[in-house]
Amino acid sequence: MHRELVTDRLRLRQWGVQDRAPFAALNADPIVMEFYPAMLSRTESDTFVDRIEDHFDKHGFGPWAAELRETREFIGYVGLWLWPATLEAPFTPAVEVGWRLARQFWGSGFAAEAARSAIADGFDRLAITEIVSFTSTINAKSRRVMEKLGMTHEMGDDFEHPSVPLGHPLRPHVLYRLQRSEERPPPSRL
């Protein structure tokens, strides 16, 4: 069964073959990938999509392909990801909300709009009680999105990302949390 989430301007849907080329271009953009240790090759990008699709198959959720409702143009991904206890971080296991958008779609509120829908789906349909988000300490743009989502940051939760080399400026990470609230409105769905 194919599910999707719909917001005022966006559709979050399952991935299709047509998404792979624009996703690879996004992953090869040095500005989009500024706060990741490296850009991705086409093969690495396709492998990441394979991992996303496998995550959906195993868990019933994952990072959705995001598109503009009006034009159906692919803009990136937004969704939830389960980090197992095998990720050596003090907050795991945990469900993370994350996003990666092509830069021409930055500054329009799309990441927060889509993330709100993914979070609501996680709290309501999946009955998740806490969702986290994390990024490099120096990634001010993503931190602003987390704050717009109502997520909270405690310095004691910050950590060194084990997948980033020691001494690398992207290794220090901040962790934001959001607890399920009974007052949450239901997500938009089709």
Backbone as a printed PyTorch tensor [residue, N CA C, xyz], in Angstrom:
tensor([[[  0.8400,  -1.1830,   0.0000],
         [  0.0000,   0.0000,   0.0000],
         [  0.8840,   1.2450,   0.0000]],

        [[  0.6000,   2.1540,  -0.8770],
         [  1.3660,   3.3930,  -0.9550],
         [  0.6370,   4.4840,  -0.1990]],

        [[  1.2990,   5.0090,   0.8060],
         [  0.7680,   6.1170,   1.5950],
         [  1.5050,   7.3730,   1.1880]],

        [[  0.9060,   8.4770,   1.5110],
         [  1.5900,   9.7500,   1.3480],
         [  1.0210,  10.7390,   2.3500]],

        [[  1.7760,  11.7760,   2.6020],
         [  1.3460,  12.8750,   3.4490],
         [  1.2500,  14.1140,   2.5760]],

        [[  0.2510,  14.9210,   2.8220],
         [  0.0470,  16.1210,   2.0240],
         [ -0.0540,  17.3240,   2.9550]],

        [[  0.6730,  18.3750,   2.6030],
         [  0.6050,  19.6500,   3.3230],
         [  0.0050,  20.6750,   2.3660]],

        [[ -0.0490,  21.9240,   2.7800],
         [ -0.6050,  22.9640,   1.9090],
         [  0.1160,  23.0360,   0.5620]],

        [[  1.4530,  22.9030,   0.5990],
         [  2.2310,  23.0980,  -0.6310],
         [  2.9810,  21.8690,  -1.1140]],

        [[  3.0370,  20.8240,  -0.2790],
         [  3.9230,  19.7020,  -0.5650],
         [  3.2030,  18.3630,  -0.5140]],

        [[  3.7840,  17.4020,  -1.1970],
         [  3.3560,  16.0040,  -1.0980],
         [  4.5870,  15.2010,  -0.6950]],

        [[  4.4580,  14.4250,   0.3700],
         [  5.5140,  13.5130,   0.8110],
         [  5.0510,  12.1250,   0.4050]],

        [[  5.8420,  11.4580,  -0.4180],
         [  5.3920,  10.2130,  -1.0320],
         [  6.5240,   9.1930,  -1.0980]],

        [[  6.1670,   7.9820,  -1.5140],
         [  7.1660,   6.9450,  -1.7350],
         [  8.1010,   7.3900,  -2.8630]],

        [[  9.2820,   6.8190,  -2.8670],
         [ 10.2820,   7.1530,  -3.8710],
         [  9.9680,   6.4500,  -5.1800]],

        [[ 10.3380,   7.0810,  -6.2980],
         [ 10.2150,   6.4990,  -7.6260],
         [ 11.5330,   6.5930,  -8.3600]],

        [[ 11.6500,   5.8540,  -9.4310],
         [ 12.8740,   5.8620, -10.2450],
         [ 13.1970,   7.2840, -10.7090]],

        [[ 12.1570,   8.0760, -10.9990],
         [ 12.3410,   9.4410, -11.4910],
         [ 13.0000,  10.3600, -10.4660]],

        [[ 13.0410,   9.9520,  -9.1970],
         [ 13.6210,  10.7880,  -8.1420],
         [ 15.1300,  10.6320,  -8.0280]],

        [[ 15.6640,   9.5680,  -8.5870],
         [ 17.0740,   9.2630,  -8.3600],
         [ 18.0280,  10.2950,  -8.9680]],

        [[ 17.7780,  10.7420, -10.1790],
         [ 18.6880,  11.7190, -10.8030],
         [ 18.6680,  13.0680, -10.0790]],

        [[ 17.4810,  13.6510,  -9.7850],
         [ 17.5280,  14.9240,  -9.0590],
         [ 18.0770,  14.7690,  -7.6340]],

        [[ 17.8720,  13.6030,  -7.0130],
         [ 18.4320,  13.3870,  -5.6840],
         [ 19.9600,  13.3000,  -5.7690]],

        [[ 20.4650,  12.6450,  -6.8080],
         [ 21.9170,  12.5640,  -6.9900],
         [ 22.5080,  13.9600,  -7.2200]],

        [[ 21.8110,  14.7930,  -7.9850],
         [ 22.2960,  16.1600,  -8.2080],
         [ 22.3290,  16.9410,  -6.9040]],

        [[ 21.3090,  16.7930,  -6.0910],
         [ 21.2420,  17.4460,  -4.7830],
         [ 22.4100,  16.9870,  -3.9050]],

        [[ 22.6810,  15.6710,  -3.9010],
         [ 23.7500,  15.1100,  -3.0700],
         [ 25.1510,  15.4460,  -3.5780]],

        [[ 25.2520,  15.9200,  -4.8240],
         [ 26.5390,  16.3160,  -5.3960],
         [ 26.7530,  17.8270,  -5.3210]],

        [[ 25.8050,  18.5450,  -4.7400],
         [ 25.8920,  19.9970,  -4.6250],
         [ 26.6980,  20.3460,  -3.3710]],

        [[ 27.8490,  20.9920,  -3.5190],
         [ 28.6840,  21.2770,  -2.3420],
         [ 28.0120,  22.2030,  -1.3250]],

        [[ 27.0880,  23.0430,  -1.7560],
         [ 26.4030,  23.9320,  -0.8100],
         [ 25.3770,  23.1420,  -0.0010]],

        [[ 24.6120,  22.2720,  -0.6580],
         [ 23.6500,  21.4210,   0.0570],
         [ 24.3800,  20.5190,   1.0470]],

        [[ 25.5310,  20.0160,   0.6460],
         [ 26.2590,  19.0360,   1.4550],
         [ 27.3110,  19.6660,   2.3660]],

        [[ 27.2250,  20.9740,   2.5650],
         [ 28.2180,  21.6980,   3.3690],
         [ 28.4010,  21.0940,   4.7600]],

        [[ 27.3350,  20.6120,   5.3780],
         [ 27.4320,  20.1180,   6.7480],
         [ 27.4410,  18.5930,   6.8230]],

        [[ 27.8340,  17.9670,   5.7280],
         [ 28.0680,  16.5230,   5.6810],
         [ 29.5450,  16.3280,   5.3720]],

        [[ 30.1340,  15.2210,   5.8190],
         [ 31.5720,  15.0290,   5.6010],
         [ 31.9880,  14.9960,   4.1340]],

        [[ 31.0630,  14.5790,   3.2280],
         [ 31.4210,  14.4900,   1.8130],
         [ 30.1600,  14.5330,   0.9540]],

        [[ 30.3360,  14.9430,  -0.2950],
         [ 29.2500,  14.8340,  -1.2610],
         [ 29.1270,  13.3580,  -1.6470]],

        [[ 28.0100,  13.0030,  -2.2660],
         [ 27.7930,  11.6200,  -2.6710],
         [ 27.9030,  11.4800,  -4.1770]],

        [[ 28.5230,  10.4040,  -4.6170],
         [ 28.5380,  10.0650,  -6.0410],
         [ 27.1480,   9.5640,  -6.4280]],

        [[ 26.9080,   9.3950,  -7.7010],
         [ 25.6100,   8.8620,  -8.1470],
         [ 25.3720,   7.4860,  -7.5410]],

        [[ 26.3740,   6.6380,  -7.5290],
         [ 26.2150,   5.2960,  -6.9520],
         [ 25.8970,   5.3790,  -5.4650]],

        [[ 26.6100,   6.2320,  -4.7250],
         [ 26.3460,   6.3920,  -3.2930],
         [ 24.9450,   6.9550,  -3.0480]],

        [[ 24.5190,   7.8880,  -3.8850],
         [ 23.1820,   8.4610,  -3.7560],
         [ 22.1150,   7.3940,  -4.0080]],

        [[ 22.2880,   6.6020,  -5.0550],
         [ 21.3310,   5.5230,  -5.3440],
         [ 21.3040,   4.4940,  -4.2130]],

        [[ 22.4630,   4.1990,  -3.6400],
         [ 22.5230,   3.2690,  -2.5110],
         [ 21.7700,   3.8320,  -1.3210]],

        [[ 21.8440,   5.1420,  -1.1160],
         [ 21.1000,   5.7800,  -0.0290],
         [ 19.5970,   5.6400,  -0.2550]],

        [[ 19.1350,   5.8380,  -1.4920],
         [ 17.7150,   5.6470,  -1.7980],
         [ 17.3170,   4.1960,  -1.5280]],

        [[ 18.1810,   3.2610,  -1.8930],
         [ 17.9020,   1.8430,  -1.6030],
         [ 17.7350,   1.6210,  -0.0980]],

        [[ 18.5810,   2.2470,   0.6990],
         [ 18.4810,   2.1340,   2.1620],
         [ 17.1810,   2.7310,   2.6700]],

        [[ 16.7640,   3.8650,   2.0830],
         [ 15.4980,   4.5000,   2.4720],
         [ 14.3340,   3.5650,   2.1700]],

        [[ 14.3210,   2.9940,   0.9660],
         [ 13.2350,   2.0890,   0.5820],
         [ 13.2070,   0.8590,   1.4880]],

        [[ 14.3840,   0.3500,   1.8350],
         [ 14.4690,  -0.7890,   2.7590],
         [ 13.9420,  -0.4020,   4.1440]],

        [[ 14.2350,   0.8220,   4.5760],
         [ 13.7530,   1.3100,   5.8670],
         [ 12.2310,   1.3430,   5.8830]],

        [[ 11.6170,   1.8420,   4.8040],
         [ 10.1530,   1.8340,   4.7010],
         [  9.6130,   0.4110,   4.7850]],

        [[ 10.2410,  -0.5190,   4.0690],
         [  9.7850,  -1.9150,   4.0760],
         [  9.8650,  -2.5310,   5.4720]],

        [[ 10.9360,  -2.2370,   6.2030],
         [ 11.1420,  -2.8350,   7.5300],
         [ 10.3210,  -2.1700,   8.6220]],

        [[ 10.1560,  -0.8520,   8.5540],
         [  9.5890,  -0.1040,   9.6760],
         [  8.2490,   0.5740,   9.3900]],

        [[  7.8650,   0.6590,   8.1240],
         [  6.6080,   1.3140,   7.7830],
         [  6.6950,   2.8330,   7.7490]],

        [[  7.8870,   3.3630,   7.8470],
         [  8.1220,   4.8030,   7.7480],
         [  9.5550,   5.0330,   7.3090]],

        [[  9.8320,   6.2710,   6.9330],
         [ 11.1810,   6.6240,   6.5170],
         [ 11.1920,   8.0250,   5.9510]],

        [[ 12.3090,   8.4450,   5.3750],
         [ 12.3670,   9.7420,   4.7070],
         [ 11.5830,   9.6920,   3.3920]],

        [[ 10.5520,  10.5030,   3.2970],
         [  9.7110,  10.5620,   2.1060],
         [ 10.3860,  11.3760,   1.0090]],

        [[ 10.1010,  11.0450,  -0.2480],
         [ 10.4370,  11.9380,  -1.3570],
         [  9.4680,  13.1130,  -1.2550]],

        [[  9.9830,  14.3150,  -1.3120],
         [  9.1470,  15.5170,  -1.1840],
         [  9.0340,  16.1890,  -2.5420]],

        [[  7.8060,  16.5670,  -2.8830],
         [  7.5850,  17.2690,  -4.1420],
         [  6.6140,  18.4150,  -3.9260]],

        [[  6.7030,  19.4090,  -4.8120],
         [  5.7440,  20.5050,  -4.8030],
         [  4.4080,  19.9760,  -5.3170]],

        [[  3.3360,  20.2530,  -4.6050],
         [  2.0190,  19.7780,  -5.0450],
         [  1.6380,  20.3610,  -6.3920]],

        [[  1.8990,  21.6360,  -6.5900],
         [  1.4430,  22.3210,  -7.7920],
         [  2.1220,  21.8120,  -9.0600]],

        [[  3.4400,  21.5580,  -8.9860],
         [  4.1990,  21.1880, -10.1870],
         [  4.6710,  19.7380, -10.1850]],

        [[  4.5770,  19.0650,  -9.0360],
         [  5.0710,  17.6950,  -8.8420],
         [  6.5990,  17.6120,  -8.9670]],

        [[  7.2820,  18.7430,  -8.8100],
         [  8.7370,  18.7770,  -8.8940],
         [  9.3500,  18.2260,  -7.6080]],

        [[ 10.2940,  17.2950,  -7.7610],
         [ 11.0260,  16.7210,  -6.6300],
         [ 11.8970,  17.8080,  -6.0160]],

        [[ 11.8310,  17.9440,  -4.6750],
         [ 12.6450,  18.9750,  -4.0240],
         [ 13.6390,  18.4080,  -3.0110]],

        [[ 13.5210,  17.1120,  -2.6690],
         [ 14.4210,  16.5040,  -1.7010],
         [ 13.6950,  15.4740,  -0.8710]],

        [[ 14.1480,  15.2920,   0.3570],
         [ 13.4550,  14.3620,   1.2520],
         [ 13.1840,  15.0010,   2.5950]],

        [[ 12.1470,  14.5000,   3.2390],
         [ 11.8150,  14.8700,   4.6130],
         [ 11.1390,  13.6510,   5.2270]],

        [[ 11.5240,  13.3030,   6.4340],
         [ 10.8460,  12.1890,   7.0830],
         [ 11.5810,  11.6860,   8.3010]],

        [[ 11.1470,  10.5240,   8.7420],
         [ 11.6410,   9.9260,   9.9730],
         [ 12.5930,   8.7760,   9.6680]],

        [[ 13.5470,   8.5940,  10.5620],
         [ 14.5510,   7.5460,  10.4110],
         [ 14.8050,   6.9410,  11.7920]],

        [[ 14.8100,   5.6270,  11.8730],
         [ 15.1030,   4.9380,  13.1260],
         [ 16.6030,   4.7260,  13.2440]],

        [[ 17.1740,   5.3030,  14.3000],
         [ 18.5920,   5.0730,  14.5910],
         [ 18.6790,   3.9870,  15.6490]],

        [[ 19.1940,   2.8270,  15.3080],
         [ 19.2730,   1.7390,  16.2850],
         [ 20.3470,   1.9930,  17.3260]],

        [[ 20.3280,   1.1710,  18.3390],
         [ 21.3170,   1.3000,  19.4120],
         [ 22.7340,   1.0760,  18.8950]],

        [[ 22.8880,   0.5290,  17.6730],
         [ 24.2330,   0.3050,  17.1330],
         [ 24.9380,   1.6060,  16.7670]],

        [[ 24.1820,   2.7110,  16.5870],
         [ 24.8320,   4.0110,  16.4380],
         [ 25.3060,   4.3960,  17.8330]],

        [[ 26.6060,   4.5470,  17.9770],
         [ 27.1690,   4.8100,  19.2980],
         [ 26.9550,   6.2590,  19.6930]],

        [[ 25.7430,   6.5360,  20.1740],
         [ 25.3950,   7.8670,  20.6680],
         [ 24.5120,   7.6770,  21.8960]],

        [[ 24.5910,   8.5910,  22.8590],
         [ 23.8730,   8.3930,  24.1170],
         [ 22.3430,   8.3940,  23.9960]],

        [[ 21.7890,   8.8930,  22.8970],
         [ 20.3320,   9.0040,  22.7770],
         [ 19.6990,   7.8450,  22.0000]],

        [[ 20.4890,   6.9330,  21.4920],
         [ 19.9350,   5.8400,  20.6840],
         [ 19.5390,   4.6610,  21.5600]],

        [[ 18.5440,   3.8830,  21.1230],
         [ 17.7920,   4.0000,  19.8830],
         [ 16.8510,   5.2020,  19.9230]],

        [[ 16.5850,   5.7590,  18.7430],
         [ 15.7350,   6.9480,  18.6510],
         [ 15.1870,   7.0700,  17.2320]],

        [[ 14.0930,   7.7980,  17.1110],
         [ 13.5490,   8.1470,  15.8010],
         [ 13.8960,   9.6080,  15.5460]],

        [[ 14.5300,   9.8380,  14.4040],
         [ 14.9710,  11.1830,  14.0240],
         [ 14.0930,  11.7200,  12.9120]],

        [[ 13.8000,  13.0140,  12.9540],
         [ 13.2240,  13.7010,  11.8030],
         [ 14.3760,  14.4110,  11.1040]],

        [[ 14.4140,  14.2580,   9.7890],
         [ 15.4840,  14.8750,   9.0220],
         [ 14.9950,  15.3450,   7.6760]],

        [[ 15.8100,  16.1380,   7.0160],
         [ 15.4600,  16.7130,   5.7230],
         [ 16.7220,  17.0260,   4.9690]],

        [[ 16.5900,  17.0210,   3.6530],
         [ 17.6450,  17.4890,   2.7540],
         [ 16.9310,  17.9780,   1.4990]],

        [[ 17.0180,  19.2740,   1.2480],
         [ 16.3260,  19.8780,   0.1180],
         [ 17.3250,  20.5040,  -0.8500]],

        [[ 16.9740,  20.4750,  -2.1260],
         [ 17.7740,  21.1840,  -3.1230],
         [ 17.7850,  22.6690,  -2.7620]],

        [[ 18.9070,  23.3110,  -2.9530],
         [ 19.0660,  24.6710,  -2.4210],
         [ 18.1130,  25.6930,  -3.0110]],

        [[ 17.6090,  25.4650,  -4.2290],
         [ 16.6680,  26.4420,  -4.7940],
         [ 15.3460,  26.4630,  -4.0390]],

        [[ 15.1520,  25.4980,  -3.1400],
         [ 13.9250,  25.4430,  -2.3510],
         [ 14.1420,  25.8630,  -0.8970]],

        [[ 15.3320,  26.3330,  -0.5830],
         [ 15.6200,  26.8140,   0.7650],
         [ 14.9330,  28.1620,   0.9800]],

        [[ 14.6670,  28.4790,   2.2270],
         [ 14.1630,  29.7950,   2.5920],
         [ 12.6770,  29.9920,   2.3560]],

        [[ 11.9730,  28.9270,   1.9900],
         [ 10.5300,  29.0190,   1.7340],
         [  9.6830,  28.3330,   2.7970]],

        [[ 10.3370,  27.8140,   3.8370],
         [  9.6120,  27.1270,   4.9020],
         [  9.2030,  25.7050,   4.5660]],

        [[  9.7100,  25.1640,   3.4510],
         [  9.3170,  23.8080,   3.0470],
         [  9.7960,  22.7430,   4.0360]],

        [[ 11.0190,  22.8730,   4.5440],
         [ 11.5390,  21.8570,   5.4650],
         [ 10.6700,  21.7730,   6.7160]],

        [[ 10.3520,  22.9130,   7.3090],
         [  9.5270,  22.9140,   8.5270],
         [  8.1110,  22.4270,   8.2330]],

        [[  7.5350,  22.8570,   7.1070],
         [  6.1780,  22.4450,   6.7460],
         [  6.0880,  20.9270,   6.5950]],

        [[  7.0300,  20.3550,   5.8710],
         [  7.0180,  18.9110,   5.6540],
         [  7.3700,  18.1590,   6.9390]],

        [[  8.3420,  18.6740,   7.6940],
         [  8.7420,  17.9990,   8.9340],
         [  7.5970,  17.9730,   9.9400]],

        [[  6.8080,  19.0350,  10.0170],
         [  5.6400,  19.0310,  10.9150],
         [  4.6940,  17.8830,  10.5710]],

        [[  4.4770,  17.6680,   9.2820],
         [  3.5910,  16.5940,   8.8510],
         [  4.1830,  15.2190,   9.1770]],

        [[  5.4720,  15.0490,   8.9300],
         [  6.1320,  13.7780,   9.2370],
         [  6.1250,  13.5030,  10.7450]],

        [[  6.3530,  14.5450,  11.5350],
         [  6.3290,  14.4000,  12.9930],
         [  4.9270,  14.0170,  13.4630]],

        [[  3.9170,  14.7070,  12.9570],
         [  2.5400,  14.3930,  13.3480],
         [  2.1950,  12.9590,  12.9960]],

        [[  2.6250,  12.5030,  11.8190],
         [  2.3870,  11.1140,  11.4180],
         [  3.0870,  10.1590,  12.3820]],

        [[  4.2980,  10.4880,  12.7680],
         [  5.0350,   9.6490,  13.7020],
         [  4.3710,   9.5690,  15.0640]],

        [[  3.9190,  10.7030,  15.5710],
         [  3.2560,  10.7120,  16.8740],
         [  1.8780,  10.0520,  16.8150]],

        [[  1.1160,  10.3210,  15.7540],
         [ -0.2730,   9.8630,  15.6970],
         [ -0.4130,   8.4370,  15.1680]],

        [[  0.1160,   8.1730,  13.9800],
         [ -0.0500,   6.8510,  13.3760],
         [  0.8780,   5.8190,  13.9940]],

        [[  2.1100,   6.2250,  14.2640],
         [  3.1180,   5.2830,  14.7440],
         [  3.2280,   5.2510,  16.2660]],

        [[  2.5610,   6.1740,  16.9440],
         [  2.5590,   6.2490,  18.4130],
         [  3.9650,   6.3930,  18.9920]],

        [[  4.8240,   7.0910,  18.2820],
         [  6.1590,   7.4050,  18.7950],
         [  5.9870,   8.4620,  19.8790]],

        [[  6.7290,   8.3380,  20.9680],
         [  6.5700,   9.2840,  22.0680],
         [  7.5950,  10.4170,  22.0500]],

        [[  8.7240,  10.2070,  21.3600],
         [  9.7420,  11.2530,  21.2570],
         [ 10.4070,  11.1590,  19.8860]],

        [[ 10.6280,  12.3130,  19.2890],
         [ 11.3590,  12.4010,  18.0250],
         [ 12.5180,  13.3570,  18.2400]],

        [[ 13.6810,  12.9850,  17.7320],
         [ 14.8760,  13.8070,  17.8740],
         [ 15.2970,  14.3270,  16.5050]],

        [[ 16.1940,  15.2750,  16.5180],
         [ 16.8650,  15.7280,  15.3120],
         [ 18.2530,  16.1710,  15.7330]],

        [[ 19.2170,  15.9410,  14.8750],
         [ 20.5750,  16.3540,  15.2200],
         [ 21.2970,  16.8300,  13.9750]],

        [[ 22.2820,  17.6640,  14.2210],
         [ 23.0960,  18.2030,  13.1440],
         [ 24.4200,  18.6740,  13.7270]],

        [[ 25.3290,  18.9970,  12.8410],
         [ 26.5860,  19.5910,  13.2610],
         [ 26.2940,  20.8800,  14.0390]],

        [[ 27.0360,  21.1110,  15.0680],
         [ 26.8600,  22.2970,  15.9100],
         [ 26.8630,  23.5840,  15.0920]],

        [[ 27.6330,  23.6130,  14.0170],
         [ 27.7700,  24.8440,  13.2360],
         [ 26.7010,  25.0050,  12.1500]],

        [[ 25.7550,  24.0940,  12.0520],
         [ 24.7090,  24.1640,  11.0220],
         [ 23.5270,  24.9980,  11.5400]],

        [[ 23.6680,  26.3070,  11.4590],
         [ 22.6510,  27.2240,  12.0010],
         [ 21.3090,  27.1020,  11.2850]],

        [[ 21.3080,  26.8400,   9.9790],
         [ 20.0450,  26.7550,   9.2350],
         [ 19.1860,  25.5840,   9.7190]],

        [[ 19.7860,  24.4200,   9.8560],
         [ 19.0160,  23.2700,  10.3430],
         [ 18.5910,  23.4620,  11.7910]],

        [[ 19.4260,  24.0740,  12.5740],
         [ 19.0510,  24.3410,  13.9640],
         [ 17.8380,  25.2670,  14.0370]],

        [[ 17.7670,  26.2490,  13.1470],
         [ 16.5970,  27.1360,  13.1170],
         [ 15.3300,  26.3620,  12.7630]],

        [[ 15.4330,  25.4200,  11.8310],
         [ 14.2630,  24.6040,  11.4910],
         [ 13.8270,  23.7990,  12.7150]],

        [[ 14.7770,  23.2100,  13.4180],
         [ 14.4470,  22.4300,  14.6160],
         [ 13.7230,  23.2940,  15.6430]],

        [[ 14.1910,  24.5130,  15.8050],
         [ 13.5440,  25.4280,  16.7500],
         [ 12.1490,  25.8240,  16.2770]],

        [[ 11.9660,  26.0350,  14.9690],
         [ 10.6370,  26.3340,  14.4310],
         [  9.6640,  25.1790,  14.6830]],

        [[ 10.1810,  23.9690,  14.7360],
         [  9.3560,  22.7870,  14.9850],
         [  8.9910,  22.6420,  16.4640]],

        [[  9.5360,  23.5210,  17.3040],
         [  9.2640,  23.4410,  18.7360],
         [ 10.1580,  22.4560,  19.4650]],

        [[ 11.2140,  22.0200,  18.8100],
         [ 12.1410,  21.0770,  19.4360],
         [ 13.0190,  21.8370,  20.4430]],

        [[ 13.4530,  21.1430,  21.4680],
         [ 14.2670,  21.7690,  22.5020],
         [ 15.6740,  21.1830,  22.5120]],

        [[ 16.6210,  22.0160,  22.8940],
         [ 18.0260,  21.6410,  22.9340],
         [ 18.5520,  21.7680,  24.3540]],

        [[ 19.1730,  20.7280,  24.8260],
         [ 19.8770,  20.7430,  26.1120],
         [ 21.3460,  20.4620,  25.8310]],

        [[ 22.2300,  21.3180,  26.2920],
         [ 23.6570,  21.1540,  26.0000],
         [ 24.1890,  19.7970,  26.4470]],

        [[ 23.6190,  19.2390,  27.4950],
         [ 24.0670,  17.9430,  27.9790],
         [ 23.7990,  16.8060,  27.0110]],

        [[ 22.9250,  17.0250,  26.0150],
         [ 22.6310,  16.0190,  24.9960],
         [ 23.5910,  16.0690,  23.8130]],

        [[ 24.3910,  17.1190,  23.7040],
         [ 25.3030,  17.2480,  22.5690],
         [ 26.3030,  16.0980,  22.5770]],

        [[ 26.7920,  15.7390,  21.3890],
         [ 27.6480,  14.5590,  21.2770],
         [ 28.6050,  14.6960,  20.1030]],

        [[ 29.5890,  13.8530,  20.0840],
         [ 30.5300,  13.7480,  18.9710],
         [ 30.0020,  12.6470,  18.0500]],

        [[ 29.7460,  12.9890,  16.7780],
         [ 29.1820,  11.9900,  15.8630],
         [ 30.2500,  10.9470,  15.5310]],

        [[ 29.9800,   9.6720,  15.8330],
         [ 31.0050,   8.6410,  15.6520],
         [ 31.3700,   8.3560,  14.2040]],

        [[ 30.5370,   8.7840,  13.2440],
         [ 30.8450,   8.5460,  11.8280],
         [ 31.7040,   9.6430,  11.2140]],

        [[ 31.9450,  10.7080,  11.9700],
         [ 32.7520,  11.8180,  11.4780],
         [ 34.1370,  11.7100,  12.1200]],

        [[ 35.1990,  11.8510,  11.3410],
         [ 36.5520,  11.6660,  11.8840],
         [ 36.8670,  12.5900,  13.0660]],

        [[ 37.6790,  12.0970,  13.9770],
         [ 38.1530,  12.9030,  15.1030],
         [ 38.8140,  14.1730,  14.5820]],

        [[ 38.5420,  15.2910,  15.2310],
         [ 39.1470,  16.5600,  14.8570],
         [ 38.4550,  17.2780,  13.7080]],

        [[ 37.5220,  16.6180,  13.0350],
         [ 36.8060,  17.2470,  11.9190],
         [ 35.8470,  18.2870,  12.4860]],

        [[ 35.7190,  19.4730,  11.8570],
         [ 34.8380,  20.5140,  12.4040],
         [ 33.3570,  20.1250,  12.4370]],

        [[ 32.9620,  19.0960,  11.6880],
         [ 31.5660,  18.6650,  11.6990],
         [ 31.2790,  17.5870,  12.7420]],

        [[ 32.2900,  17.1220,  13.4460],
         [ 32.0830,  16.0490,  14.4250],
         [ 31.2080,  16.4680,  15.6170]],

        [[ 31.3840,  17.6630,  16.2040],
         [ 30.5000,  18.0600,  17.3170],
         [ 29.0670,  18.2630,  16.8100]],

        [[ 28.1230,  17.6010,  17.4640],
         [ 26.7110,  17.6580,  17.0760],
         [ 25.8390,  18.1160,  18.2280]],

        [[ 24.7470,  18.7650,  17.8580],
         [ 23.7060,  19.1340,  18.8130],
         [ 22.5230,  18.1890,  18.6070]],

        [[ 21.8150,  17.9220,  19.6880],
         [ 20.6310,  17.0780,  19.6490],
         [ 19.4410,  17.8950,  20.1240]],

        [[ 18.3690,  17.8420,  19.3490],
         [ 17.1070,  18.4900,  19.7110],
         [ 16.0720,  17.3970,  19.9190]],

        [[ 15.1380,  17.6370,  20.8290],
         [ 14.0940,  16.6580,  21.1580],
         [ 12.7150,  17.2920,  21.0730]],

        [[ 11.7250,  16.4530,  20.7450],
         [ 10.3310,  16.8570,  20.7680],
         [  9.5150,  15.7040,  21.3280]],

        [[  8.7590,  15.9960,  22.3700],
         [  7.9220,  14.9870,  23.0120],
         [  6.5220,  15.0080,  22.4160]],

        [[  5.8990,  13.8580,  22.3710],
         [  4.5100,  13.7760,  21.9070],
         [  3.6210,  14.5470,  22.8810]],

        [[  2.6950,  15.3050,  22.3230],
         [  1.7330,  16.0600,  23.1180],
         [  0.3380,  15.5990,  22.7460]],

        [[ -0.5400,  15.5280,  23.7140],
         [ -1.9100,  15.1110,  23.4470],
         [ -2.6930,  16.1640,  22.6790]],

        [[ -2.1880,  17.4000,  22.6250],
         [ -2.9080,  18.4620,  21.9210],
         [ -2.5680,  18.5510,  20.4510]],

        [[ -1.7510,  17.6460,  19.9320],
         [ -1.3110,  17.7130,  18.5330],
         [ -2.4860,  17.5050,  17.5890]],

        [[ -2.6220,  18.3540,  16.5590],
         [ -3.6440,  18.1110,  15.5550],
         [ -3.2500,  16.9220,  14.6700]],

        [[ -4.2170,  16.2200,  14.0940],
         [ -3.8550,  15.0820,  13.2440],
         [ -3.1280,  15.5460,  11.9750]],

        [[ -2.2520,  14.6870,  11.4050],
         [ -1.5500,  15.0740,  10.1980],
         [ -2.4800,  15.0880,   8.9960]],

        [[ -2.0890,  15.8270,   7.9700],
         [ -2.8220,  15.8130,   6.7070],
         [ -2.4460,  14.5420,   5.9720]],

        [[ -3.4250,  13.8090,   5.4900],
         [ -3.1590,  12.5540,   4.7770],
         [ -4.0680,  12.4230,   3.5760]],

        [[ -3.6200,  11.6300,   2.6160],
         [ -4.4680,  11.2100,   1.4990],
         [ -4.6360,   9.7240,   1.5670]]])
